Amino acid sequence: MDKISVLACGDFVADNPSLVRISEEFQNKLNGSDLNICNFEAPISGEWKALPKSGPSLAQSPDSPGVLEKMGFNVVLMANNHIMDYGVDAFKATISSFRNSLVVGAGKASEAYSCKIVTVKGKKIGLLAFCQYEFGIIESKSDSGKTGVAWVNSLDIPNLLKNAKEKCDFVLVFPHAGLEDIDAPLPIWKQNYRKLVEWGADAVIASHPHVPQGWEVYQGKPIFYSLGNFYFDVLGGNDYWNKGLIVELILGETIDFKVYNTIFSKDGIIKFDYSDEIIQHNEELLALLLDDKKYSGYIDEECQRRYRVYTYSILRGLGGIAWSNLSLKMIIRLIILSFINNKDKETLMNTLRCETHRWVYERCLIISNNNGK
């Protein structure tokens, strides 16, 4: 059979997309691919007001969809934690701004949970996209009155994948989940993504952590734990914020893949990165995933590093005061919040409801208990 090329990129947000340019080598790669996919991380800006939530509300230029389509992108993932930040009207306007692209993972419940099937070179490719439990989630495909994004841990997922596998030659799944700014996936997501393969996925390609997190082959199927950012002009503090991965799937009698590192500069140029530093970083990521002891220790350290932040988030939501494990700045802010009885329910909800946040905090408590503290 003729081989099919699928190019998948990570998160995209551009406030000024006129600055975004890609190298000739990158453009040639897009031109030679059958499907070009990226995660559109935020709605287009307009007269809409941000909805109540915790964390930043993001929007990007109304020109961003046109810039991506001009590059050659024809599949857009919208199952993420920001696409509903400004409500249904902003979301609908964003979808309408894409003229020639297939939107996956968002819409009314029936759309968000539908497997989008495209036929390429006589083969049917099923595309599914899901997000961890964030604001804008639709819990089930039966929630017909809601508009939002599909939930990666919905009870509908196993049957969705089973049905997709029966209809398609290849099923590609794109989760948006994980702990941001760390070099390896949490164990909860390693387990969940492997389940997606067991249920029928031929490849799992994830985003959300904003940095690359390595990959593995499980039961003969590739799992990419985070592609990092494709282009994100909101500033981040991690050294690898502007360094992402692009995955090229080659679909034939078998599923092969190639991985390309990218880097985007302050002037908006996105190009392939062949530096010794990034090659070494890739090797370190893969080695970390293979070393159970080192991997477990790394995850524990990262969880403990966030313990104060999650404790603060919970107490901020409750409007309470705790004097231990908090910085002076946090205590002062909690006193003020308690004095004015300003309970941040959105922060509390996101800390407890989102799988990633809840798992990290639970892990911190387990570590603390095992250490006799």
Backbone hydrogen bonds, N-H to C=O, Kabsch-Sander energy under -0.5 kcal/mol:
donor,donor_aa,acceptor,acceptor_aa,energy
4,I,251,L,-2.4
6,V,4,I,-0.5
6,V,249,L,-2.4
7,L,35,L,-3.3
8,A,6,V,-0.5
8,A,247,V,-2.9
9,C,37,I,-2.8
11,D,228,G,-1.6
12,F,39,N,-2.1
13,V,231,Y,-2.5
19,L,16,N,-2.0
20,V,17,P,-1.1
21,R,268,G,-2.4
23,S,270,I,-2.4
27,Q,23,S,-2.6
28,N,24,E,-2.4
29,K,25,E,-1.6
30,L,26,F,-2.2
31,N,27,Q,-2.6
32,G,28,N,-1.5
33,S,30,L,-1.3
34,D,5,S,-1.7
35,L,5,S,-1.7
37,I,7,L,-3.2
37,I,35,L,-0.5
38,C,75,V,-1.5
39,N,10,G,-2.0
40,F,38,C,-0.7
40,F,77,L,-2.3
41,E,12,F,-1.8
41,E,39,N,-1.0
45,S,60,Q,-2.7
51,L,85,D,-3.1
58,L,56,P,-0.6
60,Q,43,P,-2.5
61,S,14,A,-2.0
64,S,61,S,-1.7
67,V,63,D,-1.9
68,L,64,S,-2.3
69,E,65,P,-2.3
70,K,66,G,-2.1
71,M,67,V,-1.5
72,G,68,L,-1.2
73,F,68,L,-2.1
74,N,36,N,-1.8
75,V,36,N,-1.9
76,V,102,L,-3.3
77,L,38,C,-2.7
78,M,104,V,-2.6
79,A,104,V,-0.5
80,N,78,M,-1.8
85,D,82,H,-2.1
87,G,84,M,-1.7
90,A,86,Y,-0.6
91,F,87,G,-1.9
92,K,88,V,-2.9
93,A,89,D,-2.2
94,T,90,A,-1.9
95,I,91,F,-2.3
96,S,92,K,-2.3
97,S,93,A,-1.0
97,S,94,T,-0.5
98,F,94,T,-0.6
98,F,95,I,-1.4
99,R,97,S,-0.7
102,L,74,N,-2.5
104,V,76,V,-2.4
107,G,148,G,-2.4
109,A,146,K,-1.2
111,E,108,K,-1.0
112,A,108,K,-3.1
113,Y,109,A,-2.1
114,S,111,E,-1.4
116,K,114,S,-0.7
116,K,127,L,-2.2
117,I,115,C,-0.6
118,V,116,K,-0.5
118,V,125,I,-2.3
120,V,118,V,-0.6
120,V,123,K,-2.8
123,K,120,V,-2.1
125,I,118,V,-3.1
125,I,123,K,-0.5
126,G,124,K,-0.5
126,G,170,F,-3.4
127,L,116,K,-2.3
128,L,172,L,-2.2
130,F,174,F,-1.5
131,C,150,A,-2.6
132,Q,176,H,-2.3
134,E,132,Q,-1.2
137,I,134,E,-1.5
138,I,149,V,-2.9
139,E,137,I,-0.5
143,D,140,S,-1.6
144,S,142,S,-2.3
146,K,143,D,-1.8
148,G,107,G,-2.8
149,V,136,G,-2.2
150,A,105,G,-1.8
151,W,138,I,-0.8
152,V,131,C,-2.6
154,S,151,W,-1.6
157,I,154,S,-1.5
160,L,156,D,-2.2
161,L,157,I,-2.5
162,K,158,P,-2.2
163,N,159,N,-2.8
164,A,160,L,-2.3
165,K,161,L,-2.5
166,E,162,K,-1.5
167,K,163,N,-1.2
168,C,164,A,-2.1
169,D,124,K,-2.0
170,F,124,K,-1.8
172,L,126,G,-3.2
173,V,203,A,-2.5
174,F,128,L,-2.6
176,H,130,F,-1.6
177,A,207,S,-1.9
181,D,209,P,-2.7
182,I,179,L,-0.7
189,W,186,L,-1.1
190,K,186,L,-1.8
191,Q,187,P,-2.5
192,N,188,I,-2.0
193,Y,189,W,-2.6
194,R,190,K,-1.6
195,K,191,Q,-1.8
196,L,192,N,-1.7
197,V,193,Y,-1.4
198,E,194,R,-2.2
199,W,195,K,-2.1
200,G,196,L,-0.5
200,G,197,V,-1.3
201,A,196,L,-2.6
202,D,171,V,-3.1
203,A,171,V,-1.0
204,V,222,P,-2.2
205,I,173,V,-2.7
206,A,224,F,-2.8
207,S,175,P,-1.7
213,Q,226,S,-1.6
216,E,223,I,-2.1
218,Y,216,E,-0.5
218,Y,221,K,-3.2
221,K,218,Y,-2.1
223,I,216,E,-3.1
224,F,204,V,-3.1
225,Y,214,G,-2.0
225,Y,223,I,-0.6
226,S,214,G,-0.6
227,L,206,A,-1.7
228,G,211,V,-0.6
229,N,210,H,-0.7
230,F,11,D,-2.1
231,Y,11,D,-2.2
233,D,13,V,-2.0
235,L,233,D,-0.5
241,W,238,N,-1.6
243,K,240,Y,-1.4
244,G,242,N,-0.5
244,G,262,T,-0.9
245,L,227,L,-2.8
246,I,260,Y,-2.8
247,V,8,A,-2.3
248,E,258,K,-2.9
249,L,6,V,-3.1
249,L,247,V,-0.6
250,I,256,D,-3.0
251,L,4,I,-2.9
251,L,249,L,-0.7
252,G,250,I,-0.6
252,G,254,T,-2.1
256,D,250,I,-2.4
256,D,254,T,-0.7
258,K,248,E,-2.1
260,Y,246,I,-2.9
262,T,244,G,-2.6
263,I,271,K,-2.2
264,F,242,N,-2.1
265,S,269,I,-1.7
268,G,265,S,-2.1
270,I,21,R,-3.1
271,K,263,I,-2.1
271,K,269,I,-0.5
273,D,261,N,-2.7
274,Y,272,F,-0.6
279,I,275,S,-1.8
280,Q,276,D,-2.4
281,H,277,E,-2.1
282,N,278,I,-2.3
283,E,279,I,-1.9
284,E,280,Q,-2.2
285,L,281,H,-2.3
286,L,282,N,-2.3
287,A,283,E,-2.3
288,L,284,E,-2.2
289,L,285,L,-1.7
290,L,286,L,-1.0
291,D,287,A,-1.0
291,D,288,L,-0.6
292,D,290,L,-0.9
295,Y,291,D,-3.0
296,S,292,D,-2.5
297,G,293,K,-2.2
298,Y,294,K,-2.4
299,I,295,Y,-2.4
300,D,296,S,-2.3
301,E,297,G,-2.2
302,E,298,Y,-2.3
303,C,299,I,-2.5
304,Q,300,D,-2.5
305,R,301,E,-1.9
306,R,302,E,-0.8
306,R,303,C,-1.0
307,Y,304,Q,-1.2
310,Y,306,R,-2.3
311,T,307,Y,-2.5
312,Y,308,R,-2.7
313,S,309,V,-2.3
314,I,310,Y,-2.4
315,L,311,T,-2.5
316,R,312,Y,-2.8
317,G,313,S,-1.9
318,L,314,I,-1.8
319,G,315,L,-1.5
320,G,315,L,-1.9
331,I,327,S,-2.2
332,I,328,L,-2.4
333,R,329,K,-2.0
334,L,330,M,-2.4
335,I,331,I,-2.3
336,I,332,I,-2.0
337,L,333,R,-2.5
338,S,334,L,-2.8
339,F,335,I,-2.5
340,I,336,I,-1.9
341,N,338,S,-0.9
342,N,337,L,-2.8
343,K,341,N,-1.1
344,D,316,R,-1.5
344,D,342,N,-0.6
345,K,343,K,-1.6
348,L,344,D,-1.8
349,M,345,K,-2.8
350,N,346,E,-2.4
351,T,347,T,-2.0
352,L,348,L,-2.0
353,R,349,M,-2.7
354,C,350,N,-1.3
358,R,354,C,-2.6
359,W,355,E,-2.5
360,V,356,T,-2.3
361,Y,357,H,-2.2
362,E,358,R,-2.6
363,R,359,W,-2.5
364,C,360,V,-2.1
365,L,361,Y,-2.0
366,I,362,E,-2.2
367,I,363,R,-2.5
368,S,364,C,-2.4
369,N,365,L,-2.4
370,N,366,I,-2.5
371,N,367,I,-1.6
372,G,369,N,-1.3
373,K,368,S,-2.4
